[in-house]
C-alpha cells in the first residue's frame, strides 16, 4: 500500500496515477476527501488530522511508502508556512507511529535553513524533520513543475493572450529549469522503490532566462503582446492590480526574490527528460485559454483552520 498526500491535486495526482498504472494500491490524505477525482473508488481518501497524529496514524496503517506533496505556496489567513511546517511535522510523526517504512518527500531546489524566504526556509526545516524521523527517506527537490494543471506557465500564457504589454521584472536573465509533472512522478516513484536514504534534484533538460521563457510562451501561443523590462516594484504593482481584478494572488514579493536569486535552477545533471519547449508546442492551442486561480484551487477553504 502507498499513501500519497494530495492525490486529487497536482503533483500528487501524477504520483498516484503512476503507482496505480504499475499495479500498486494507493490511498490518500487530503484536505477535501469528497473532491471529485479521476480515480474514483480506486483511491480511498482520508482527511488530514494534523491536530491528532494518532488519527492520522490509523489512516496510514498498512502503508509502506508515504509520498508527501503537502505544502503551501504563500501565507493566507490561517494557511501559513509556519502552520504547514507544524502540520507536516505532525504527518511525519503519524507516519512513524503507523510503521511507514519509507517517506518520499517533495521539497524544492536550493532550500536553506538560513534563507530569509519562508518557502525555502520551511522546506529546509522539513528536510531536517524527515532526516530525523529515522524512517528511510528520499527527498526530491523539483524546480518549477509544469503540466496540464500548471498555474505559472498557464497564467503567463493567459496574460500574454489578454494583455497588450507584459512586464518582465529586472533584466529577465535570472534562470529557471522547469520539469514536467510526469517526470517528477517517475523520479518519486522510482525513489520509493529503493531503500537507501537519498536527496535528488528534479530538474528538466532545458534552462531558460525568465525573459526568454516569456518570449517563448508568447511566440508559441501566437500572442502579439509587447514584452518590456521594468523595475521589480513595477512588476509587483502590476501583479497586485491583476490579483485584485482576478481575485487571486498572481505573484508575491518573496516568489520574485526567489526567482531572481536563481533558486529555481540546479547544478546537478538534468533528471527529467521532457523538454518544456516541445510540451508548449504540443499544448499551444489550449495553453492559457482559462485563468488558473491559486486561491480558488488551494486557499478557498483552509486545510485545517
C-alpha positions as MATLAB code, in Angstrom:
seq = 'XXXXXXXXXXXXXXXXXXXXXXXXXXXXXXXXXXXXXXXXXXXXXXXXXXXXXXXXXXXXXXXXXXXXXXXXXXXXXXXXXXXXXXXXXXXXXXXXXXXXXXXXXXXXXXXXXXXXXXXXXXXXXXXXXXXXXXXXXXXXXXXXXXXXXXXXXXXXXXXXXXXXXXXXXXXXXXXXXXXXXXXXXXXXXXXXXXXXXXXXXXXXXXXXXXXXXXXXXXXXXXXXXXXXXXXXXXXXXXXXXXXXXXXXXXXXXXXXXXXXXXXXXXXXXXXXXXXXXXXXXXXXXXXXXXXXXXXXXXXXXXXXX';
ca = [
       0.000    0.000    0.000;
       1.164    3.518   -0.837;
      -0.076    6.724    0.767;
       0.001    9.933   -1.287;
      -0.867   13.273    0.241;
      -2.977   15.368   -2.114;
      -3.623   12.630   -4.683;
      -6.532   14.696   -6.033;
      -4.333   17.757   -6.533;
      -1.435   18.442   -8.883;
       1.849   16.654   -8.222;
       0.163   14.076   -6.010;
      -2.207   13.125   -8.817;
       0.660   12.294  -11.161;
       2.312   10.180   -8.465;
      -0.921    8.337   -7.657;
      -1.644    7.729  -11.339;
       1.812    6.267  -11.933;
       1.506    4.000   -8.907;
      -1.930    2.741   -9.961;
      -0.754    2.133  -13.518;
       2.017   -0.068  -12.166;
      -0.475   -2.171  -10.194;
       0.130   -0.594   -6.775;
      -2.557    0.157   -4.190;
      -2.972    3.815   -3.268;
      -4.742    5.758   -0.529;
      -4.605    9.483    0.090;
      -4.670   12.006    2.882;
      -6.352   15.164    1.670;
      -7.906   18.399    2.828;
     -11.044   17.583    0.835;
     -11.907   13.851    0.837;
     -15.116   14.463   -1.143;
     -13.379   16.276   -4.005;
     -14.073   14.913   -7.475;
     -11.160   12.932   -8.835;
     -10.219   10.778  -11.783;
      -9.535    7.703   -9.656;
     -12.964    7.096   -8.149;
     -13.016    4.274   -5.581;
      -9.552    3.096   -6.647;
      -8.049    5.628   -4.208;
      -9.554    5.654   -0.737;
      -9.447    9.119    0.817;
      -8.952   10.112    4.436;
      -8.917   13.659    5.837;
      -5.814   15.256    7.241;
      -5.912   15.290   11.047;
      -2.870   17.391   11.758;
      -4.043   18.193   15.297;
      -4.416   14.479   16.044;
      -1.447   12.470   14.730;
      -2.869    9.306   16.300;
      -5.906    9.517   13.997;
      -3.652   10.170   11.002;
      -1.545    7.193   12.014;
      -4.642    4.993   11.985;
      -5.432    6.213    8.458;
      -1.883    5.381    7.371;
      -1.914    1.880    8.824;
      -0.776   -0.599    6.189;
       1.041    1.981    4.059;
       4.618    1.029    3.218;
       5.597    4.268    1.445;
       4.330    7.781    2.104;
       4.653   10.236   -0.786;
       4.323   13.699    0.705;
       3.431   16.627   -1.556;
       1.730   18.783    1.097;
       2.871   22.408    1.366;
       1.554   25.939    0.793;
       2.645   28.480   -1.780;
       2.154   31.624    0.347;
       0.623   32.761    3.625;
      -3.108   33.462    3.512;
      -5.301   33.600    6.586;
      -4.716   30.565    8.791;
      -2.858   28.829    5.965;
       0.755   29.839    6.545;
       4.232   28.423    6.029;
       4.648   28.114    9.804;
       1.390   26.183   10.031;
       2.388   23.972    7.102;
       5.694   23.222    8.850;
       3.863   22.247   12.030;
       1.338   20.182   10.066;
       3.979   18.284    8.118;
       5.914   17.570   11.300;
       2.714   16.009   12.676;
       2.349   13.998    9.456;
       5.885   12.614    9.797;
       5.157   11.694   13.406;
       1.982    9.890   12.304;
       3.930    8.003    9.631;
       6.404    6.800   12.235;
       3.568    5.704   14.543;
       1.883    3.833   11.662;
       5.031    1.905   10.795;
       5.565    3.533    7.385;
       8.832    2.155    6.034;
       9.816    4.946    3.612;
       8.991    8.593    3.016;
       9.355   10.232   -0.380;
       9.217   13.934    0.401;
       8.715   16.575   -2.285;
      10.855   19.601   -1.420;
      12.303   22.411   -3.579;
      15.677   23.173   -5.142;
      18.123   25.155   -3.013;
      16.361   25.068    0.366;
      18.305   26.605    3.251;
      17.597   26.952    6.951;
      19.370   30.334    6.794;
      17.143   31.590    3.952;
      15.085   34.709    4.604;
      12.392   33.405    2.240;
       9.808   31.425    4.276;
       9.116   28.986    1.451;
      12.737   27.873    1.071;
      13.474   28.028    4.793;
      10.384   25.954    5.615;
      11.317   23.341    3.040;
      14.820   23.086    4.543;
      13.436   22.652    8.047;
      11.122   19.920    6.824;
      14.021   18.099    5.205;
      15.673   18.087    8.621;
      12.499   16.630   10.142;
      12.436   13.887    7.521;
      16.069   13.002    8.208;
      15.453   12.956   11.976;
      12.428   10.685   11.628;
      14.603    7.540   11.434;
      12.392    6.402    8.549;
      14.092    5.506    5.273;
      13.699    8.543    3.028;
      14.076   10.055   -0.406;
      13.960   13.837   -0.696;
      13.018   15.007   -4.190;
      13.776   18.650   -4.992;
      11.894   19.911   -8.066;
      12.259   23.336   -9.606;
       9.189   24.747  -11.394;
       6.770   21.934  -12.265;
       4.791   22.246  -15.484;
       1.892   20.194  -16.791;
      -1.745   20.373  -17.828;
      -2.760   21.664  -14.365;
       0.127   24.113  -14.148;
      -0.521   27.588  -12.780;
       2.663   29.571  -13.553;
       3.162   28.725  -17.240;
      -0.572   28.654  -17.944;
      -1.149   32.065  -16.410;
       1.806   33.620  -18.221;
       0.155   32.394  -21.426;
      -3.232   33.703  -20.266;
      -1.864   37.183  -19.595;
       0.005   37.217  -22.899;
      -3.244   36.344  -24.670;
      -5.221   39.045  -22.835;
      -2.864   41.983  -22.272;
      -1.100   44.261  -24.746;
       2.003   44.531  -22.521;
       3.772   42.026  -20.269;
       6.304   43.354  -17.738;
       9.404   41.237  -17.106;
      10.946   42.265  -13.759;
      14.534   43.462  -13.980;
      16.764   42.228  -16.788;
      14.953   38.879  -17.100;
      18.254   36.984  -17.194;
      17.649   35.082  -13.941;
      17.011   31.449  -14.719;
      14.616   28.597  -14.144;
      14.804   24.956  -15.148;
      11.234   23.620  -15.470;
      10.432   19.936  -15.048;
       7.370   18.066  -16.300;
       4.981   16.768  -13.628;
       5.107   13.260  -15.077;
       8.904   13.277  -14.797;
       8.657   14.341  -11.135;
       6.249   11.454  -10.531;
       8.616    8.987  -12.192;
      11.552   10.182  -10.093;
       9.452    9.999   -6.914;
       8.027    6.519   -7.577;
      11.409    5.106   -8.556;
      12.854    6.560   -5.348;
      10.003    4.988   -3.392;
      11.094    1.567   -4.584;
      14.614    1.966   -3.210;
      15.820    1.638    0.362;
      18.835    3.930    0.766;
      18.470    7.479    2.015;
      18.859    9.936   -0.837;
      18.360   13.526   -1.927;
      17.884   14.230   -5.628;
      17.154   17.383   -7.618;
      14.273   17.003  -10.079;
      15.170   19.312  -12.947;
      14.314   19.428  -16.623;
      16.692   19.284  -19.582;
      16.245   22.965  -20.559;
      17.267   26.125  -18.738;
      15.670   29.468  -19.584;
      16.172   33.051  -18.589;
      12.784   34.291  -17.388;
      12.521   36.836  -20.193;
      13.451   34.132  -22.693;
      10.717   31.882  -21.301;
       8.083   34.605  -21.563;
       9.042   35.263  -25.182;
       8.885   31.549  -25.954;
       5.380   31.291  -24.484;
       4.278   34.408  -26.378;
       5.518   33.098  -29.697;
       4.095   29.628  -29.064;
       0.539   30.830  -28.358;
       0.647   33.453  -31.115;
       0.339   36.466  -28.828;
       1.137   39.976  -30.041;
       1.802   41.323  -26.557;
       4.781   43.600  -26.162;
       7.302   42.329  -23.615;
       9.076   45.092  -21.707;
      11.594   45.065  -18.882;
      10.674   47.067  -15.812;
      11.816   47.507  -12.229;
      10.675   44.756   -9.850;
       8.459   47.147   -7.886;
       6.520   47.979  -11.040;
       6.023   44.304  -11.876;
       4.812   43.643   -8.323;
       2.426   46.599   -8.538;
       1.045   45.267  -11.813;
       0.720   41.807  -10.236;
      -1.214   43.290   -7.317;
      -3.616   45.101   -9.629;
      -4.126   41.942  -11.665;
      -4.653   39.997   -8.470;
      -7.445   42.331   -7.434;
      -9.064   42.013  -10.845;
      -8.755   38.229  -10.854;
      -9.472   37.695   -7.135;
      -6.184   35.860   -6.853;
      -2.532   36.253   -5.861;
      -0.596   36.253   -9.114;
       2.919   36.883   -7.750;
       4.373   37.599   -4.321;
       7.438   39.613   -3.414;
       9.095   36.525   -1.936;
       8.409   34.482   -5.074;
      10.009   37.143   -7.220;
      13.017   37.351   -4.909;
      13.486   33.579   -5.075;
      13.216   33.593   -8.854;
      15.636   36.498   -9.280;
      18.093   34.808   -6.884;
      18.404   31.827   -9.279;
      16.928   29.420   -6.726;
      14.918   27.547   -9.368;
      17.901   26.045  -11.152;
      20.241   23.236  -10.152;
      23.912   22.447  -10.602;
      23.001   18.770  -10.935;
      22.605   16.990  -14.239;
      19.014   17.001  -15.586;
      16.862   14.216  -14.151;
      13.748   14.896  -16.245;
      13.508   14.108  -19.954;
      10.554   16.174  -21.161;
      11.512   19.444  -22.830;
       9.279   22.382  -21.977;
       9.717   23.803  -25.478;
       8.256   20.637  -27.005;
       5.441   20.468  -24.459;
       4.493   24.082  -25.169;
       4.243   23.374  -28.894;
       2.087   20.310  -28.286;
      -0.278   22.218  -25.972;
      -0.271   25.640  -27.636;
      -3.951   25.524  -28.618;
      -5.204   25.082  -25.043;
      -2.479   26.796  -23.022;
      -3.675   29.942  -21.284;
      -7.254   29.761  -22.575;
      -8.520   29.893  -18.999;
      -7.047   31.518  -15.934;
      -5.908   29.106  -13.190;
      -6.618   30.569   -9.752;
      -4.287   29.614   -6.916;
      -6.707   30.986   -4.337;
      -9.678   29.010   -5.654;
      -7.627   25.840   -6.005;
      -5.844   25.798   -2.664;
      -6.895   28.647   -0.395;
     -10.669   28.990   -0.758;
     -11.011   26.571    2.141;
      -8.065   26.310    4.506;
      -6.950   22.755    5.006;
      -7.052   22.887    8.785;
      -8.016   26.358   10.054;
];
